[in-house]
Amino acid sequence: MKAKPRNEPAWQATDFQRAVYEAVRLIPAGKVSSYACIATWIRRGSARTVGTALRNAPDDPGIPCHRVICSDGRIGGFGGEMAGPLVARKERLLRSEGVTFVAKGKVDPAAFM
């Protein structure tokens, strides 16, 4: 994430974003959850609003955004992109944590928590 110029206030997460980030922090390495499950878990928003919150997340290793995927097992977006090098990075991160795939870009259902 780019550093903010000195004259701009620091970015502040909304209550909803904080709830999403706290839920995502609870997903262990080697497991995934879906955007819709996160919305249900925190009892707020929708899959789309969870995705938006994650797209706007600070670049923080403590928020493992890569562990949130589509309900049907597709990887979904990453870093605001739906394809390309960032989505490939998301797949590499998942694989490095032991998540297995049943098809190109599709996570094994056993990886869902």
N, C-alpha and C positions, 0 to 999 in steps of 0.2 A: 504494500500500500504506500502511496506517495506521502511524504511528510507534508503537513499543512504549513503554509506560510505563517510566520510569527504573528501577524495581525489577525489571523482567523482563530476563533475559539476551537478548542479540542472537540472532536466528534464525540457525541454522547448517544449511547444506545437508548432506544425507547424501552418501556417496560416489556412490550411484546418481544422485541429483539433479545432482551436479556433473558426472558423465559425460554426462548428458542435456544440460545447459546448454552444455558444451564442444562437443558435437556440433552443437547448434542454432546456435552461433556461427559454424560453418563453412558454413552455408547462405547463399549470396550473395543479395543483393537481386535480385529478378526471378525467383528460383527458389523452389521449395518441396520439401519432403520429407514423408513420411508418418510417423505415429506408429510404425507397424510397422517402417518402414525404419530409423528411429532406434534402435529396440530391437535390430534385427539388426546395425546398424552398431557399436553399443557392446557387442554380444554379451551383453546383460543385459536382463532384464525382458520386457515385452510391450507391445503398443500401448496397452493400458489403463494400465499403470504409467507409461509415458512421458507419457501425457495427464495423469495425476495429478501427476507431477513438474512439468509445465509449468503446471498450474493453480495449484500452490503456489510458482511461481517469484517471486522478488522483482520489483518493478516496476523493471526495469533495461533501458534501451534497448540494452544490449550483449547481451541475450538475446532475439533476435527470434522469440519464440514464435509470432507470427502466420504465420511461414513453414512451420509444421508443420500438415498437413491430413490428412484421411482418405485411405486408399489408393485409394478409388474416385473421388477428386477433389472430394468434398464438402468444404466449408470446415471442418466440425467445430465444436467449441466454442472459446470464448475467454473468459478471465477467470472460468472456472467456470460460464459460461452456455452453453446450447446454441442460444439464439435471443435476439433483442433487440438493443439498441443496441451492446453489446460485440462481438457477432458481425458486425454491420454495420460496425463500426470495423475489424475484422479484414479484411473484404473491401476497404474503402477503403484500408487500408495496403498490401495486396497490389497493388491496382490502381495505387496511387501509385508502386510499385516496378516497374511494367511487366508484372505478371502478367496474362495474359488469361484470360477466362472463356468457356466454350462454352455455358453455360446458367446460369440463375439459381442462384447459390451453388455452381457447379461449375467447377473450374479446368481450363484447357486442359492436356491431358496433356503437351504440350511444355514446360510450366513445371517438370515434375519434374526434379530433378538426377540 
